[in-house]
Amino acid sequence: PHRSARDRHERNSRSSTRLPSLVKPLVTARRRRAEKVAKERERAPPPERTMAAMVDQFTAFVTENVRFSSEDFAILGLNMLGCLFVYYLMRALKVPDHSWYLTLYSSGVASFFGLYFFYHVCNDGFTAVLDNEHDITRYVAIFFIGYCIMDLALGSIHYGSLVTYDDGWSHHFLYIVILAYLLHNNMTPLFSVALVEELPIILLSFYSVQNKQRPSLLFGVLYFLTRVVFHTVLIYKARPFSDFVFVAGLALLLWHVEVFQGWVRGYLMRSHARQRLSFRSKLSIMTAMLIAQIGAHVYMVHGAVTDVLAKAGPAANPVAALHLLVFLYFLYRFGVVVHDVYTQNFIMTSIGRKKIIYNISWEDPAIDHTVMHMKDDDVVLTISSAGCNVLDYLCEGPKKIIAVDMNLAQLHTLELKLAGIRVLTQEQFFAIWGRSDFKVFTEVYRSKLRPLLEPETAAFWDANTHLFRDNFMYAGTSGLMAKLLCMPLWWSGLRDKVRNREPITGSGGIFFQFALKMCSMTWLWSVFAPLGGVPLEQLNLLSRNPEVFVERLVEVLTTRIWMPDNYFYYGYIVGEFSPEVCPRYLEKDNFAVMKQRVDRVKVYHGTWAQAAEEEGPGSITIASLLDSMDWMPPSMIAENIAKVVANMDQKKGRIFWRSFADRVHSPVLAHLKGQLVPTYDRVGWYLTQFISPVPSFQPYDPGMLECKGTESKPTNSFLDDVCVMWAMAKQGLQKTKDVRAFYKKQGTRYDGFREALLPGRDLLMQHCVPWVKKPKTWISVGCGTARDIEFVTGHVKASGTKVYLVDLSDALLDMARARVLELGLQTQVVLVEGDINSETVRKKLPKKADLVTCSYCLTMIPPWKEALATMLDLVEVGGNLALIDFVTREGREERFAQRLYKWWFAMDGVYFNRGHVDWLKAQKNLTTIWYSEEESRVPYTPYYPTHYLYCAEKTA
């Protein structure tokens, strides 16, 4: 319970004010009015249970308990008018970004008072300032409520799409509730002191209204000091006054930490190419910030725990434990920040700093040769990595090898190896790259190797000779990872067994068992993966079936390591290669051949797509792309594959790639119709490997992969979404579902809300559908507003496709018609109203089509089997059927969450049915090209229903 308003006012009147120039005693009329109402209620008889009596009772409750005077409301009204004036004045002055006008205004006022009260906190202490409420602190709180109201009101009118649920409505309503609580309990000094946290916002808004890039580092540091460190101190100082404020402050602190995490990730990603600060300086700043926050939090928690124990003794142990748990949770959250920065930035930072990542290539080239069949007229495009596979290919004798890499350090490694092949003896070459013999390296580097190197390569090795001194086998980040992971194996005595090629017996000892246990600790994967050059996106490919990768890792430790010629694990465990167990380029028999062919290797800094373009059309016969596409999004894969295929020999060309995934992981690659390579390799990390001869996936126009949609994205304001959700709720409660009326009422809000509700349509239309075949006819079943066609406008125009848009709703077709006119596709598009199962509709459609699609419509068609049969019948032989829709997750159909989604969506006439997918897979005349299931969040909920993407080719 808080002190009464009268007690607080009387104490404030007696105390010597510390804010002399800005305040006057607080008016107490509201308190006398509340006392009068309370006395009248005590004399009144019990009210009757009528509506009028209940209204009177509620009015009396509000009058008694809500302590807002007419003066407070007058100030609120005046500030709302002030916000209105400022907004339209700045708009009249044509200041660029009007969505930031009110934020600049409010943060400017708030920062002024925040600095004023922060000065008094520094001068008089927290308690002296927080314990004395004055009119000015109330006015400032009311001012901010007025800003929140007007920002939502004007935002809904002028920039509704920018007033989001999270950063707009939720944020502002939370502040309004907190401020109303503080005003009600005469605790507004807490807010006034917290206003110093607006300093980074005024910086942000000042640059944003001008559409200028903000000073990122200054903003981040200021944000961290005010909204994280200072905020932590403030909420603990406020704890003795109110538990509610303390809890609300913790919630805000969590939000501030998430924003800080986003800034750190963005700042580091934006600064890869900048040299304003050295990497060491950035790391030092981040470390200092984290230490400052942890230190401040430890100090405040210690004070809080000491205080509660001193007041309540052992009885307060649960409360003290709760404070410690809060601290540990925020320590964990900052650990998440560090982990996020590490996983998202480590590899790109290493590339930017020209640091070696791979000290050996971790792809088994023996597998490549079983399917590539290199000949002396082949031109091979591949990734350099550590150069091991490039030199292995050289042993096969192709006409030319283009070794590409984005990391200059990897190319410098290959160039040093090429120089060694040119001028060293085989014994010297093996001593350097097989045993990391630093003595031999120093003897030949200056005199023989350096003169053959490019200036930049020479400068790199001048600065990194220590890599050989410290053993190149553990150089680079992958070497560090290997060293850490090998420690349990060394402790178990495995080094000697591997050196002597003696299989492990029995259980292998406690440390070997510990190593096996580590394989199943999936949370460790994200710790070690970036060290090994495995991006988080690639690691996520294992998330669907992690147990498969666990089994593979265990099998590697128990079986593959012991293969007689497995130099991959031999080198890391032993610390060097032996003449008998080493890569082929280190074998004595191959050295003379490599000397003759060394000039066939071309080193290229860039991407393999750029290198392919430089070589020209028809020049490349083999593209060995390793696992580089595992971390690429579909759009990047499409862009790169388009350039490679366009420049490959159309008769002899073949594409080879590896993946962490247990199947083809991208629909773009699925259209290459790659053949799974089942050969048992020595590495074991890659669950799949594919070879795709270029003639096997013809017809294939790679130029279609580079076509674009409109890139427009329908957006709704929060109020628009509320209207849509209200319509959905009414539809759900109706026994008879009128689909036509349901969509007609939603009008232009339809696309904005469904952009997030119906995910994956862009992926289906742009990459699952094989536009490389240039379909001439396309039937879109349940087209709605023709949103799908916006994703592939460029594709439709480039291929000259005739499009038939079919839908039941005349209102949605009217919107589709307007969209088609806007896109300039009216000569290519025919709109058909009606049921796809209707004979009347069938007569308006072509007898056969090259492409039939259905986006989030099948689950709303009760006779779905008939609809699917109709769609399949419309597909021409060699054509494609593509669908996307909701479904219960495979293997989890009976779980509570899946049953909840099924029941919930059924209320709106959307019926999840696993039978749809089963029916499609059972059709013998359909060959599945792509099938995947993904989860995505329903807007404004914590729920993640599943949707599937399906594309198949009709074979008969």
Stockholm file with secondary structure:
# STOCKHOLM 1.0

chainA/1-956         PHRSARDRHERNSRSSTRLPSLVKPLVTARRRRAEKVAKERERAPPPERTMAAMVDQFTAFVTENVRFSSEDFAILGLNMLGCLFVYYLMRALKVPDHSWYLTLYSSGVASFFGLYFFYHVCNDGFTAVLDNEHDITRYVAIFFIGYCIMDLALGSIHYGSLVTYDDGWSHHFLYIVILAYLLHNNMTPLFSVALVEELPIILLSFYSVQNKQRPSLLFGVLYFLTRVVFHTVLIYKARPFSDFVFVAGLALLLWHVEVFQGWVRGYLMRSHARQRLSFRSKLSIMTAMLIAQIGAHVYMVHGAVTDVLAKAGPAANPVAALHLLVFLYFLYRFGVVVHDVYTQNFIMTSIGRKKIIYNISWEDPAIDHTVMHMKDDDVVLTISSAGCNVLDYLCEGPKKIIAVDMNLAQLHTLELKLAGIRVLTQEQFFAIWGRSDFKVFTEVYRSKLRPLLEPETAAFWDANTHLFRDNFMYAGTSGLMAKLLCMPLWWSGLRDKVRNREPITGSGGIFFQFALKMCSMTWLWSVFAPLGGVPLEQLNLLSRNPEVFVERLVEVLTTRIWMPDNYFYYGYIVGEFSPEVCPRYLEKDNFAVMKQRVDRVKVYHGTWAQAAEEEGPGSITIASLLDSMDWMPPSMIAENIAKVVANMDQKKGRIFWRSFADRVHSPVLAHLKGQLVPTYDRVGWYLTQFISPVPSFQPYDPGMLECKGTESKPTNSFLDDVCVMWAMAKQGLQKTKDVRAFYKKQGTRYDGFREALLPGRDLLMQHCVPWVKKPKTWISVGCGTARDIEFVTGHVKASGTKVYLVDLSDALLDMARARVLELGLQTQVVLVEGDINSETVRKKLPKKADLVTCSYCLTMIPPWKEALATMLDLVEVGGNLALIDFVTREGREERFAQRLYKWWFAMDGVYFNRGHVDWLKAQKNLTTIWYSEEESRVPYTPYYPTHYLYCAEKTA
#=GR chainA/1-956 SS CCCCHHHHHHHHHHSCCSCTTTCCCCCCHHHHHHHHHHHHHHHSCCCCSSHHHHHHHHHHHHHHHCCCCHHHHHHHHHHHHHHHHHHHHHHHTTCSCGGGHHHHHHHHHHHHHHHHHHHHHHHHCHHHHHTCCCHHHHHHHHHHHHHHHHHHHHHHHHCGGGSCIIIIIIHHHHHHHHHHHHHHTTCTHHHHHHGGGGHHHHHHHHHHTTTCCCCHHHHHHHHHIIIIIIHHHHHHHHTTTCHHHHHHHHHHHHHHHHHHHHHHHHHHHHTTTCCSSCHHHHHHHHHHHHHHHHHHHHHHHHHHHHHHHHHHGGGGHHHHHHHHHHHHHHHHHHHHHHHHHHHHHHHHHHHHTTCCCCSSCCSCHHHHHHHHCCCTTCEEEEECTTSHHHHHHHHHCCSEEEEEESCHHHHHHHHHHHHHHHHSCHHHHHHHHHHCCHHHHHHHIIIIIGGGSCHHHHHHHHHCTHHHHTCGGGCHHHHHHHHHHHHHHHHTTHHHHHHTTCCCCTTCCHHHHHHHHHHTCHHHHHHHTTTTTCCHHHHGGGSSSHHHHHHHHHHHHHTGGGSTTCHHHHHHHHSSCCSSSSCGGGSHHHHHHHHHHGGGEEEEESCHHHHHHHHCTTCBSEEECTTGGGGSCHHHHHHHHHHHHHTBCTTTCEEEEEESSSSCCCHHHHTTTCEECCCCCSSCCCSEEEEEEGGGGCSCCGGGGGCCCCCCCCCCCHHHHHHHHHHHHHHHHCSSCCHHHHHHHHTTHHHHHHHHHSTTHHHIIIIISCGGGCCSEEEEETCTTTHHHHHTHHHHHHHTCEEEEEESCHHHHHHHHHHHHHHTCTTTEEEEESCTTCHHHHHHSCSCEEEEEEESCGGGCSSHHHHHHHHHHHEEEEEEEEEEEEECCTTCTTSHHHHHHHHHHHTTTCCCCHHHHHHHHHCTTEEEEEEEEEECCCTTSSCCCEEEEEEEEECC
#=GC SS_cons         CCCCHHHHHHHHHHSCCSCTTTCCCCCCHHHHHHHHHHHHHHHSCCCCSSHHHHHHHHHHHHHHHCCCCHHHHHHHHHHHHHHHHHHHHHHHTTCSCGGGHHHHHHHHHHHHHHHHHHHHHHHHCHHHHHTCCCHHHHHHHHHHHHHHHHHHHHHHHHCGGGSCIIIIIIHHHHHHHHHHHHHHTTCTHHHHHHGGGGHHHHHHHHHHTTTCCCCHHHHHHHHHIIIIIIHHHHHHHHTTTCHHHHHHHHHHHHHHHHHHHHHHHHHHHHTTTCCSSCHHHHHHHHHHHHHHHHHHHHHHHHHHHHHHHHHHGGGGHHHHHHHHHHHHHHHHHHHHHHHHHHHHHHHHHHHHTTCCCCSSCCSCHHHHHHHHCCCTTCEEEEECTTSHHHHHHHHHCCSEEEEEESCHHHHHHHHHHHHHHHHSCHHHHHHHHHHCCHHHHHHHIIIIIGGGSCHHHHHHHHHCTHHHHTCGGGCHHHHHHHHHHHHHHHHTTHHHHHHTTCCCCTTCCHHHHHHHHHHTCHHHHHHHTTTTTCCHHHHGGGSSSHHHHHHHHHHHHHTGGGSTTCHHHHHHHHSSCCSSSSCGGGSHHHHHHHHHHGGGEEEEESCHHHHHHHHCTTCBSEEECTTGGGGSCHHHHHHHHHHHHHTBCTTTCEEEEEESSSSCCCHHHHTTTCEECCCCCSSCCCSEEEEEEGGGGCSCCGGGGGCCCCCCCCCCCHHHHHHHHHHHHHHHHCSSCCHHHHHHHHTTHHHHHHHHHSTTHHHIIIIISCGGGCCSEEEEETCTTTHHHHHTHHHHHHHTCEEEEEESCHHHHHHHHHHHHHHTCTTTEEEEESCTTCHHHHHHSCSCEEEEEEESCGGGCSSHHHHHHHHHHHEEEEEEEEEEEEECCTTCTTSHHHHHHHHHHHTTTCCCCHHHHHHHHHCTTEEEEEEEEEECCCTTSSCCCEEEEEEEEECC
//
